[in-house]
């Protein structure tokens, strides 16, 4: 959140010195088009968060978002273990992981001057930061030296390093009364991965601002 606050302050401060400056604030939400994790994906099918846009001269703009996504995955397998008494047991292993992912995209945007059906097409590109707070539960069964079956459960809480990704976007902005609506398609390519989160992220988003 500190990173978002600094970027937000820079965007507003820069916009104050621009002629024809205008600031729009609102929310952005949407749905992911790709799995959020590399294993069996159990992520929630939504993305949501606040946004701010600073309009600049010559049809340019700067947009900063703080987007939240709940991601999750699970993994498991089982195999046979023969004990010292000749008894065959099923030894399952399972891992369940949940994460709160926060993304902070910083986009430069260009609005094409000609209006289309009362709105304007825009394209954008920039960078995004991502951090994920993970909680995982691992359960594993086995057989000790005496042939007795047992089950162990491990819990872990960890936060990923800050990841950096390249963002491209395209959409359409139009007025609906007091509000501006901006549906868009967005793609992010993350430079590194946590091992359970995907490097490729695509989504359909709708911005509502005033």
N, C-alpha and C positions, 0 to 999 in steps of 0.2 A: 504493500500500500504506500510506503514512503516513495518508492520509485514513481508510482502513478502521480502522487502529489507534486513531485518535482517537475515531471514532464508537463503536467497540467498548468503549473505556474508559469513555466517557460512559454507555453503556447499562448496563454492569456497575455502575458507581458509583451510578447512579440507582436501580438495582434493589435495592441493599443496604439502602436506607432504606424499602423497601416491605414491608408486612406480607404474609404468604403469598407471599413472593418465592421464585422458583425459576429456575434457569438451565439451559438445555439447549444443548448444543453438538453439532455433527454436520456432515454434508455435504448438499449439495443438487445434484441433477443433473436433466437433462431434455432435451427436444428443442424446437427452434424451430418455430413454425407459419408464420412468414412469412420471406421472403428477407431475408438480412442486409445485402445491398447493393442499390444501385439499378440496376447493370448486370447482365450475365450472371452470376448468382450461383453461386459455387463454394465456399461456406462449408461447414465441417464440421457435420454434423447433431447436435451435442451442445452442452450447456451444463453446467458443473460448477464447484464451489467450496465453501469452508467456510461455515458459518452459525452464528449464535448467537441464542438467543431468551431474553429476560428476561420472566418471567411477573409481572404486576402485579395488584393487587387489582381487584375488580369485573369479572373476566373479561377484562381488557385485557392486552396483551403488546407488547413491542417486539422486532422482529427486524432483524438486520443481516447482510448477505451480502457475499461477495466472489466474484463469478461470472466465469468465464473462457469466452470463445468465440473460436474461430478463424474469421475471416471471409476471404473471397476473392472476386475478380471478374476478369473478362477482357472485353476489348473489341477489336474489330478490323474493318477494312474494306480494300478494295482498289479501285484505279481504274486506268485506262489513261493512259499518258504517251507522247506521240509525240516521239521524239528528233529532232535536227537532220538525221539521215540518213533520216528517215521510218520508222524502226523503232518499233513499238509495244511498250511494256513494261508489265507489271503492277507497280504500285507499292503494295505492301501496308503497312498500318500496324497494329500490335498493341500492346496494353497489358495487362499482367498485374499484379495487385495482391494482396498478402496482408497480413493484419493480425491482431495479437493484441489482442483487445478485453477490457478489464476493467471490470466494472460493480459498483457499490457501492450496492445498494438499502438504504434505511432506512425500515422500515415500522412503522406503528402498527396493531395487530391487535385484533379483538374476537372472543371465542369465545362463541357462543350457549350459554346455560346448559343447555338441555335436550340430553341425549345422544341420538344417533341410531345404533343398532346398535353400541353400545359406544364411540362416538367423538363428537367435537364439531365442528360446522361453524364455520368462521371466515371473516371478511372482513378485508381490510386495504387500507390506502392510505398513500402517502407519496411520497418522492422518491428519485431515484437519480442517481449520478454515473457518467460513462463516459469512459474515455480509450482511444485506439486507437493502437498502434504500427504504422505502415505501412511496407512495403517494396514498391517497384514497379519493373517493368522495361518499358521502352518501346522498341520496335523499329520503325524507319521506313526505307523504301527510297525512292530518288529517282534523278534523273539530273542530273549536273553540266553545266557549260556546254559541255563538249566532247562531250556525248552519252554519257558513260560512266555505267553504272549503279553505284550504291553502296548500302550498308546501314549505318545508324547505330543503335547501341544505347545507351540511357541508363538508369542505375540511380539510384534515389532512396530515401532513408530519412527518414521524417518521423513526428512524433507529433502527433496532433490536440489541439486545445484541450479542456479539460474541458467535457463536455456535461452538461446537467441535464435530467432527464426526470421526468414524473409517472407514478406507478405505482398500479395497482389490482389486487387479487388476491382470490381466493376458493378455499377448499379444505376439507379434512376431515382431522382429526387423530385417530389412534387408537393404542392400545398394542399391540405385538406382542412379548410377552416383556419383555426389558429395554429394548427400543427403542421409540421413537415414530415412526410413519410419517405423513407429511403430504403426500398428493398435492394439487396445486393448479393452477389456471389463472391466468396472470399476463399483464397487458398494460402496456406502457410506451410513452408518447408523448414522444419526445425533442423538446426545444424548438428545437434547431438540428441541422444535419447537416454531415458532412464533405464532402458532395458525392458520396460513394460508399457511405456507410452509410445505411440506411433510418431514417426518423423513427418508423415504426410497428414495434413489436416485440411479438410474442405468443408465449407458450411454455407447454408443459405441464411441470411440475416435480414432483419427488418429494424431500421432505426426510426424512432419516434421522438421528435424534438420540437422545441418552440423557441 
